[in-house]
Amino acid sequence: MSQEKWSVEIEPRKKGLCPDFKELWRYRDLIYLLARRSFVAMYKQTILGPAWAIIQPLLTTGIFTLVFGMLVGIRTEGPSMFLFYMCGSVAWNFFSRCLEKTAQTFADNEKLYGKVYFPRLCAPMATVLVTFINFLIQFVFFLCFLIIGNLTNHYGIKPDWGLVALTPVVLLQMGLLGMGVGVGLSALTVRYKDLSLLVGFGVSLWMYISPVAYPASVLSDKYPALKTLFMLNPMTPVIEFFRSAYLGTGSFSFIWWGISCAVTCLLLLAGVTLFGKVERTFADVI
Amino acid sequence: MKNVVLRAQGVSKQYILGQIGAGTLRDDLDRLFDRVKRKKGNALNELNGKSGDKFWALKDVSFEINEGSAVALIGRNGAGKSTLLKIISRITAPTEGKIQYKGRVASLLEVGTGFNQHLTGRENIYLNGAIMGLSRADIDSRLDEIIDFSEVGQFIDTPVKRYSSGMYVKLGFAVAAHLEPDILICDEVLAVGDTRFQEKCIDKMSKLSAAHTVIYVSHNMHTLRQLCNTALYLENGRLTYAGELEHAIGLYAGSSAMSDTHVDLSALPHIGNMGKLVSLEELDIEDTASNEYPMDGEIKLSIKTNAHESAKGLRLFTLISRPGSGCVATSMSAPIFDAERGDISQIRLSIPLGGLAPGEYDAEIWLCFIDPIGRMVSYDAVPRAFRFSVEQNLERTDGMLWNEKRHGLFRLPDAQGETKLISKANE
């Protein structure tokens, strides 16, 4: 026997920061099956089934329209207040669900992780996939509203088709951002249990500093000094992107979006690294 | 040629005792603060406070496993077996050392891991297979075989929550058994289903271990004898023996050391429903240095007793058992012992071993009386008084190597027979 070729070496510390992409690719069937599992589990034995995916943004949009639009009287852009809020909340919903659910990765998969090895990132990736499917249902629903509104009320909304073509890239960015922050938080919650209680709270705070319930222009007009800070929030350009692309009303700029992408990459790297560190000893801690 | 498929080098695993994981941010900040302080030159006692409660579940474990071997991992509870399995199957990382292996490892630490209640049997096969690292195509090609093995038949398209617990476990094992990994790790999962299915599992496992490498953990020595050919024996996190299965089982069953020919019986645990009426004090095994006997040999014992009560017509009853399994033979003496209260006497006993098969045995000694209606009254009894072994003797077994799995534990006297010619071939 010459120098032996080992297929796996188990060592106290992992080499390198990056996850093993080759291995993840080999387990792609698992990602799909895990996603399918949670999708089926989510809607089995509910009366309305996937209709819940539609009811939820409808309610949120209704409340936003009522509270922010009518009671507070925030000036929204575009001809339809309802569509304005729906656009924002559907997009935000995708991101926040990704974050909140991947933040529970270790808690949700405790039993599985403790019994069998597979690339741990498969589970949060499956979560993002399920969330994405839910988002698609909501998004199609939003498009229906948009088209019907345009046809019957002559809103005259002109989507920016160039930007619309960019949608998949932005969706990918949102998924990765949500997952990156989520898995990072899930790694931290293994040590600091109290953090899991803060996640939901943190996400709603994040929503209020993102232009979901109001247009970005309101804030940047009123407090120009805070504009840079506001735009550094990686979700601000993303929400504005959806409004610009589909309603033709936002203030989307490629520069801020570029910065948002860079922030996404940083947060994703940090989250995945933290996750990779914790996954190796998770079974001892839980 | 021996081809090493798994090598462990100095593997250690440390756990921190106490409230693992219940750490608060404050603790961590304290620790960080300490570290910074120490860097500045303020030597801080390492053992100050909480840092002292550490525990090595595994310490410096090194071994190699050859391709195609079936290895039993033996040890008492808490010896570190599960920790070692968890490290090999990459569920947790070692604190020190490293493990290298070739090919794919599948670990069966639990049957039906990742099954989802709402999915059907068929869907769960795919899910479970994918968790174990199979691709869709792999499972497609084995699906029929898996369904067939699991015996769930027509229920394969029913959600598993409607399964009986037996069916659930059968399906789980069926998937695992058809993974065909290069190294299969099993943690006592064969204790599933009904007896017939268990046999089927063991049969499947031994077929697997013929072509693949298997690491198997069990407290059932019978199963281990059926499946494994070598063993690793762990004690308190250290690997104290690697090699022959029987020797490791002996260590596990843990009676007095084999080469002892003098045994202080009074120091061993005693049993017996009547207490010590006449106590067994000391035992000398005579005419041997190693407690190894040929087949048809004879064990010669000399036992010192101390009578606390008067007794008449007592017998010595010897139960011979396989370590970790049940009794395989008994030997009863004639009523040879009489004593007055306070007597200290010596009993000399010889036990012919007859056709007892080669292997290691434990002997249990009883001093007893059989009353007129057939009940045994115990005057004293020592389980695991001593251990002995019977050696292979090809002359005695007609040139055939004794294989316990096939031939059992006792050879009856030679069969008698004769041949009579009925009609001659030519003519």
Chai-1 contact restraints between the chains, C-beta under 6 A:
chainA,res_idxA,chainB,res_idxB,connection_type,confidence,min_distance_angstrom,max_distance_angstrom,comment,restraint_id
A,W6,B,Q100,contact,1.0,0.0,6.0,A-B,restraint_1
A,W6,B,K102,contact,1.0,0.0,6.0,A-B,restraint_2
A,S7,B,K102,contact,1.0,0.0,6.0,A-B,restraint_3
A,S7,B,G103,contact,1.0,0.0,6.0,A-B,restraint_4
A,V8,B,Y101,contact,1.0,0.0,6.0,A-B,restraint_5
A,E9,B,K98,contact,1.0,0.0,6.0,A-B,restraint_6
A,E9,B,Q100,contact,1.0,0.0,6.0,A-B,restraint_7
A,I10,B,I99,contact,1.0,0.0,6.0,A-B,restraint_8
A,E11,B,K98,contact,1.0,0.0,6.0,A-B,restraint_9
A,P12,B,A93,contact,1.0,0.0,6.0,A-B,restraint_10
A,P12,B,P94,contact,1.0,0.0,6.0,A-B,restraint_11
A,P12,B,T95,contact,1.0,0.0,6.0,A-B,restraint_12
A,D29,B,A130,contact,1.0,0.0,6.0,A-B,restraint_13
A,D29,B,S135,contact,1.0,0.0,6.0,A-B,restraint_14
A,D29,B,R136,contact,1.0,0.0,6.0,A-B,restraint_15
A,L30,B,A130,contact,1.0,0.0,6.0,A-B,restraint_16
A,L33,B,Y126,contact,1.0,0.0,6.0,A-B,restraint_17
A,L33,B,L127,contact,1.0,0.0,6.0,A-B,restraint_18
A,L33,B,A130,contact,1.0,0.0,6.0,A-B,restraint_19
A,R37,B,N116,contact,1.0,0.0,6.0,A-B,restraint_20
A,R37,B,L127,contact,1.0,0.0,6.0,A-B,restraint_21
A,V40,B,H118,contact,1.0,0.0,6.0,A-B,restraint_22
A,A41,B,H118,contact,1.0,0.0,6.0,A-B,restraint_23
A,K44,B,H118,contact,1.0,0.0,6.0,A-B,restraint_24
A,L112,B,G114,contact,1.0,0.0,6.0,A-B,restraint_25
A,K115,B,L109,contact,1.0,0.0,6.0,A-B,restraint_26
A,K115,B,E110,contact,1.0,0.0,6.0,A-B,restraint_27
A,K115,B,T113,contact,1.0,0.0,6.0,A-B,restraint_28
A,V116,B,T113,contact,1.0,0.0,6.0,A-B,restraint_29
A,V116,B,I131,contact,1.0,0.0,6.0,A-B,restraint_30
A,Y117,B,S89,contact,1.0,0.0,6.0,A-B,restraint_31
A,Y117,B,R90,contact,1.0,0.0,6.0,A-B,restraint_32
A,Y117,B,I91,contact,1.0,0.0,6.0,A-B,restraint_33
A,F118,B,I131,contact,1.0,0.0,6.0,A-B,restraint_34
A,R191,B,G23,contact,1.0,0.0,6.0,A-B,restraint_35
A,Y192,B,L25,contact,1.0,0.0,6.0,A-B,restraint_36
A,R280,B,A93,contact,1.0,0.0,6.0,A-B,restraint_37
A,T281,B,T92,contact,1.0,0.0,6.0,A-B,restraint_38
A,T281,B,A93,contact,1.0,0.0,6.0,A-B,restraint_39
A,A283,B,I91,contact,1.0,0.0,6.0,A-B,restraint_40
A,A283,B,T92,contact,1.0,0.0,6.0,A-B,restraint_41
A,D284,B,T92,contact,1.0,0.0,6.0,A-B,restraint_42
A,V285,B,I20,contact,1.0,0.0,6.0,A-B,restraint_43
A,V285,B,G21,contact,1.0,0.0,6.0,A-B,restraint_44
